[in-house]
C-alpha cells in the first residue's frame, strides 16, 4: 500500500504545486524533465558514457552532467548538438 505525501500544511504535492506555480511553469518543468529523461535514456540505450558523448557532440562532459541532473537550463543549441549525436531530433507538435 503506497502512502500519499501529505505536507505539514495538509495538502498533497499536486495541490501544493498548483498553489505556488502557474500552469505555464508546471508545463515548462514537465517538458524539461521529459527532454532530460529522453536524453539520458538515449545515451544509456547506446551504452555510452557522458565522456563519450562529449567526444561525439562537442559538448563538455560537465555540461552534460549538469543537464542530466537538472542543475542547469541548457541552451537550445546545446540540446540540439546532444540530440543529433544520439541520433535524435526535436519535434514540435500540437498538444
Backbone as a printed PyTorch tensor [residue, N CA C, xyz], in Angstrom:
tensor([[[  0.8440,  -1.1610,   0.0000],
         [  0.0000,   0.0000,   0.0000],
         [  0.9010,   1.2400,   0.0000]],

        [[  0.7660,   2.0990,  -1.0140],
         [  1.5980,   3.2960,  -1.0730],
         [  0.9270,   4.4250,  -0.3020]],

        [[  1.7670,   5.2360,   0.2830],
         [  1.2540,   6.3670,   1.0400],
         [  1.3500,   7.6210,   0.1910]],

        [[  0.3350,   8.4300,   0.2330],
         [  0.3340,   9.7040,  -0.4670],
         [  1.0350,  10.7200,   0.4200]],

        [[  1.8980,  11.5290,  -0.2000],
         [  2.6060,  12.5470,   0.5710],
         [  1.6250,  13.6210,   1.0150]],

        [[  1.5940,  13.8730,   2.2880],
         [  0.7910,  14.9620,   2.8430],
         [  1.7460,  15.8870,   3.5760]],

        [[  1.7470,  17.1400,   3.1600],
         [  2.6590,  18.1000,   3.7730],
         [  2.1360,  18.5130,   5.1480]],

        [[  2.9880,  19.1890,   5.9200],
         [  2.5390,  19.6760,   7.2320],
         [  1.3430,  20.6220,   7.1400]],

        [[  1.1480,  21.2230,   5.9570],
         [  0.0080,  22.1270,   5.7990],
         [ -1.2660,  21.3790,   5.4400]],

        [[ -1.1470,  20.0350,   5.2660],
         [ -2.3320,  19.2420,   4.9980],
         [ -2.6690,  19.0780,   3.5280]],

        [[ -1.7860,  19.5030,   2.6370],
         [ -2.0570,  19.3530,   1.2130],
         [ -1.0790,  18.3580,   0.6050]],

        [[ -1.4980,  17.6970,  -0.4780],
         [ -0.5720,  16.8040,  -1.1700],
         [  0.2690,  17.6240,  -2.1440]],

        [[  1.2830,  16.9850,  -2.7450],
         [  2.2220,  17.7170,  -3.6000],
         [  1.5240,  18.3770,  -4.7740]],

        [[  0.5910,  17.6880,  -5.4420],
         [ -0.0850,  18.2640,  -6.6010],
         [ -0.8320,  19.5400,  -6.2360]],

        [[ -1.5250,  19.5280,  -5.1080],
         [ -2.2360,  20.7310,  -4.6690],
         [ -1.2530,  21.8400,  -4.3100]],

        [[ -0.1970,  21.4760,  -3.5940],
         [  0.8120,  22.4560,  -3.2030],
         [  1.4690,  23.0660,  -4.4270]],

        [[  1.8240,  22.2240,  -5.4130],
         [  2.4590,  22.6820,  -6.6430],
         [  1.5680,  23.7000,  -7.3540]],

        [[  0.2790,  23.4140,  -7.4200],
         [ -0.6660,  24.3110,  -8.0910],
         [ -0.8160,  25.6380,  -7.3580]],

        [[ -0.5710,  25.6200,  -6.0480],
         [ -0.6760,  26.8520,  -5.2640],
         [  0.5080,  27.7820,  -5.4920]],

        [[  1.6930,  27.2180,  -5.7210],
         [  2.8730,  28.0730,  -5.7970],
         [  3.3900,  28.2970,  -7.2170]],

        [[  2.9680,  27.4650,  -8.1760],
         [  3.4230,  27.6130,  -9.5520],
         [  2.2430,  27.8580, -10.4760]],

        [[  2.4940,  28.6150, -11.5510],
         [  1.4540,  28.8040, -12.5600],
         [  1.3910,  27.5560, -13.4210]],

        [[  0.3180,  27.4020, -14.1610],
         [  0.1960,  26.2390, -15.0440],
         [  1.2920,  26.2540, -16.1110]],

        [[  1.7190,  27.4370, -16.5370],
         [  2.8000,  27.5510, -17.5150],
         [  4.1260,  27.0720, -16.9160]],

        [[  4.3800,  27.4210, -15.6620],
         [  5.6140,  26.9770, -15.0020],
         [  5.6240,  25.4590, -14.8210]],

        [[  4.4870,  24.8990, -14.4900],
         [  4.3870,  23.4490, -14.3240],
         [  4.6110,  22.7630, -15.6650]],

        [[  3.9920,  23.2760, -16.7280],
         [  4.1610,  22.6880, -18.0630],
         [  5.6130,  22.7840, -18.5200]],

        [[  6.2540,  23.9110, -18.2610],
         [  7.6610,  24.0900, -18.6230],
         [  8.5470,  23.0930, -17.8770]],

        [[  8.2940,  22.9320, -16.6070],
         [  9.0640,  21.9860, -15.8060],
         [  8.8550,  20.5530, -16.2960]],

        [[  7.6160,  20.2000, -16.5770],
         [  7.3130,  18.8530, -17.0690],
         [  8.0130,  18.5850, -18.3950]],

        [[  8.0360,  19.5890, -19.2770],
         [  8.7010,  19.4420, -20.5710],
         [ 10.2070,  19.2880, -20.3920]],

        [[ 10.7960,  20.0840, -19.5260],
         [ 12.2360,  19.9910, -19.2540],
         [ 12.5970,  18.6040, -18.7250]],

        [[ 11.8090,  18.1020, -17.7970],
         [ 12.0460,  16.7650, -17.2330],
         [ 11.9210,  15.7000, -18.3200]],

        [[ 10.9350,  15.8320, -19.1930],
         [ 10.7450,  14.8470, -20.2660],
         [ 11.9200,  14.8490, -21.2390]],

        [[ 12.3970,  16.0270, -21.6200],
         [ 13.5330,  16.1180, -22.5510],
         [ 14.7860,  15.5340, -21.9140]],

        [[ 15.0620,  15.9030, -20.6800],
         [ 16.2430,  15.3800, -19.9880],
         [ 16.1480,  13.8590, -19.8670]],

        [[ 14.9760,  13.3670, -19.5230],
         [ 14.7790,  11.9280, -19.4040],
         [ 15.0440,  11.2090, -20.7130]],

        [[ 14.6020,  11.7870, -21.8200],
         [ 14.8350,  11.1740, -23.1320],
         [ 16.3120,  11.1980, -23.5020]],

        [[ 17.0100,  12.2770, -23.1620],
         [ 18.4460,  12.3510, -23.4380],
         [ 19.2010,  11.2740, -22.6630]],

        [[ 18.8880,  11.1540, -21.3870],
         [ 19.5460,  10.1400, -20.5470],
         [ 19.2460,   8.7430, -21.0870]],

        [[ 17.9830,   8.4890, -21.4020],
         [ 17.5730,   7.1780, -21.9120],
         [ 18.3130,   6.8480, -23.2080]],

        [[ 18.3950,   7.8050, -24.1270],
         [ 19.0650,   7.5680, -25.4120],
         [ 20.5500,   7.2870, -25.2050]],

        [[ 21.1870,   8.0230, -24.3110],
         [ 22.6080,   7.8000, -24.0400],
         [ 22.8300,   6.4180, -23.4320]],

        [[ 22.0080,   6.0690, -22.4620],
         [ 22.1570,   4.7770, -21.7930],
         [ 21.8310,   3.6090, -22.7190]],

        [[ 20.8230,   3.7600, -23.5820],
         [ 20.4770,   2.7050, -24.5320],
         [ 21.6340,   2.4230, -25.4890]],

        [[ 22.4160,   3.4450, -25.7810],
         [ 23.5630,   3.2830, -26.6700],
         [ 24.8050,   2.8290, -25.9110]],

        [[ 24.6840,   2.7700, -24.5830],
         [ 25.7880,   2.2930, -23.7560],
         [ 27.0020,   3.1980, -23.7890]],

        [[ 26.7630,   4.5020, -23.8970],
         [ 27.8960,   5.4280, -23.9310],
         [ 27.9390,   6.2670, -22.6600]],

        [[ 29.1430,   6.6470, -22.2980],
         [ 29.3430,   7.4790, -21.1120],
         [ 29.1500,   8.9450, -21.4770]],

        [[ 29.0640,   9.7620, -20.4530],
         [ 28.9880,  11.2000, -20.6950],
         [ 30.2510,  11.6790, -21.4080]],

        [[ 31.3960,  11.1150, -21.0600],
         [ 32.6570,  11.4950, -21.6970],
         [ 32.6320,  11.1300, -23.1840]],

        [[ 32.1090,   9.9610, -23.5130],
         [ 31.9950,   9.5710, -24.9190],
         [ 31.0360,  10.4920, -25.6600]],

        [[ 29.9580,  10.8830, -24.9930],
         [ 29.0060,  11.8100, -25.6010],
         [ 29.6650,  13.1620, -25.8320]],

        [[ 30.5430,  13.5730, -24.9290],
         [ 31.2990,  14.8090, -25.1230],
         [ 32.0940,  14.7360, -26.4270]],

        [[ 32.7670,  13.6180, -26.6330],
         [ 33.5840,  13.4460, -27.8360],
         [ 32.7300,  13.4470, -29.0970]],

        [[ 31.5400,  12.8850, -28.9970],
         [ 30.6430,  12.8110, -30.1530],
         [ 29.9900,  14.1460, -30.4770]],

        [[ 29.6510,  14.9060, -29.4310],
         [ 28.8330,  16.1120, -29.6180],
         [ 29.6070,  17.4190, -29.5460]],

        [[ 30.7690,  17.3820, -28.9060],
         [ 31.5000,  18.6250, -28.6890],
         [ 31.0140,  19.3890, -27.4690]],

        [[ 30.0150,  18.8460, -26.7670],
         [ 29.5040,  19.4630, -25.5400],
         [ 30.2880,  18.8690, -24.3830]],

        [[ 30.8950,  19.7110, -23.5770],
         [ 31.7590,  19.2280, -22.4980],
         [ 31.0010,  18.3540, -21.5030]],

        [[ 31.6870,  17.3450, -20.9850],
         [ 31.0830,  16.3890, -20.0550],
         [ 30.4640,  17.0620, -18.8350]],

        [[ 31.1030,  18.0680, -18.2150],
         [ 30.4540,  18.7010, -17.0660],
         [ 29.1120,  19.3610, -17.4260]],

        [[ 29.0160,  19.8720, -18.6420],
         [ 27.7550,  20.4750, -19.0960],
         [ 26.6970,  19.3840, -19.2380]],

        [[ 27.0990,  18.2400, -19.8030],
         [ 26.1800,  17.1000, -19.9420],
         [ 25.7200,  16.6310, -18.5640]],

        [[ 26.6450,  16.5490, -17.6170],
         [ 26.2960,  16.1100, -16.2580],
         [ 25.3030,  17.0750, -15.6180]],

        [[ 25.5500,  18.3690, -15.7430],
         [ 24.6200,  19.3590, -15.1620],
         [ 23.2590,  19.2910, -15.8320]],

        [[ 23.2540,  19.0610, -17.1440],
         [ 21.9920,  18.9290, -17.8640],
         [ 21.2220,  17.7140, -17.3560]],

        [[ 21.9280,  16.5820, -17.2210],
         [ 21.2670,  15.3430, -16.7970],
         [ 20.7660,  15.4000, -15.3590]],

        [[ 21.4070,  16.1780, -14.5200],
         [ 20.9320,  16.2940, -13.1290],
         [ 19.9170,  17.4100, -12.9680]],

        [[ 19.7060,  18.1810, -14.0240],
         [ 18.7200,  19.2530, -13.9680],
         [ 19.1880,  20.4860, -13.2330]],

        [[ 20.4990,  20.6290, -13.0520],
         [ 21.0120,  21.7790, -12.3130],
         [ 21.2960,  22.9750, -13.2080]],

        [[ 20.9980,  22.8480, -14.4970],
         [ 21.1990,  23.9510, -15.4170],
         [ 20.1010,  23.9470, -16.4630]],

        [[ 19.8530,  25.0920, -17.0240],
         [ 18.9410,  25.2060, -18.1580],
         [ 19.7970,  25.3920, -19.3990]],

        [[ 19.9980,  24.3210, -20.1620],
         [ 20.8920,  24.4140, -21.3130],
         [ 20.2930,  25.2430, -22.4420]],

        [[ 21.1630,  25.7740, -23.2530],
         [ 20.7250,  26.4950, -24.4340],
         [ 20.1910,  25.4860, -25.4420]],

        [[ 19.3090,  25.9340, -26.2910],
         [ 18.7040,  25.0550, -27.2810],
         [ 19.7590,  24.4450, -28.1990]],

        [[ 20.7630,  25.2230, -28.6020],
         [ 21.7740,  24.6570, -29.4970],
         [ 22.5760,  23.5550, -28.8050]],

        [[ 22.7470,  23.6260, -27.4940],
         [ 23.4190,  22.5600, -26.7480],
         [ 22.5810,  21.2890, -26.7780]],

        [[ 21.2980,  21.4240, -26.5270],
         [ 20.3930,  20.2700, -26.5660],
         [ 20.3920,  19.6570, -27.9660]],

        [[ 20.3710,  20.5040, -28.9930],
         [ 20.3410,  20.0030, -30.3660],
         [ 21.6200,  19.2470, -30.7210]],

        [[ 22.7740,  19.7300, -30.2700],
         [ 24.0440,  19.0250, -30.5130],
         [ 24.0220,  17.6380, -29.8860]],

        [[ 23.5290,  17.5670, -28.6750],
         [ 23.4760,  16.2830, -27.9760],
         [ 22.4800,  15.3540, -28.6610]],

        [[ 21.2950,  15.8650, -28.9710],
         [ 20.2860,  15.0500, -29.6430],
         [ 20.8170,  14.4920, -30.9590]],

        [[ 21.4300,  15.3380, -31.7660],
         [ 21.9530,  14.9080, -33.0580],
         [ 22.9830,  13.7990, -32.8820]],

        [[ 23.8530,  13.9610, -31.9030],
         [ 24.8790,  12.9520, -31.6470],
         [ 24.2840,  11.6180, -31.2150]],

        [[ 23.1000,  11.6630, -30.6370],
         [ 22.4130,  10.4510, -30.1900],
         [ 21.4430,   9.9070, -31.2430]],

        [[ 21.4460,  10.5370, -32.4320],
         [ 20.5470,  10.0910, -33.4950],
         [ 19.1120,  10.5010, -33.2660]],

        [[ 18.9280,  11.6020, -32.5470],
         [ 17.5860,  12.0930, -32.2150],
         [ 17.4120,  13.5050, -32.7610]],

        [[ 16.1810,  13.9670, -32.7890],
         [ 15.8870,  15.3390, -33.1450],
         [ 14.7360,  15.8310, -32.2710]],

        [[ 14.5150,  17.1060, -32.3080],
         [ 13.4300,  17.7170, -31.5450],
         [ 12.2490,  17.9460, -32.4810]],

        [[ 11.0670,  17.5270, -32.0670],
         [  9.8710,  17.6840, -32.8720],
         [  8.8930,  18.5640, -32.1090]],

        [[  8.3140,  19.5130, -32.8080],
         [  7.3110,  20.3750, -32.1880],
         [  5.9570,  19.9790, -32.7700]],

        [[  5.0210,  19.6950, -31.8800],
         [  3.7030,  19.2840, -32.3350],
         [  2.6330,  19.9170, -31.4670]],

        [[  1.4360,  19.9440, -31.9660],
         [  0.2950,  20.4660, -31.2040],
         [  0.0150,  19.5510, -30.0240]],

        [[ -0.4010,  20.1690, -28.9200],
         [ -0.7700,  19.3680, -27.7480],
         [ -2.2620,  19.3530, -27.5660]]])
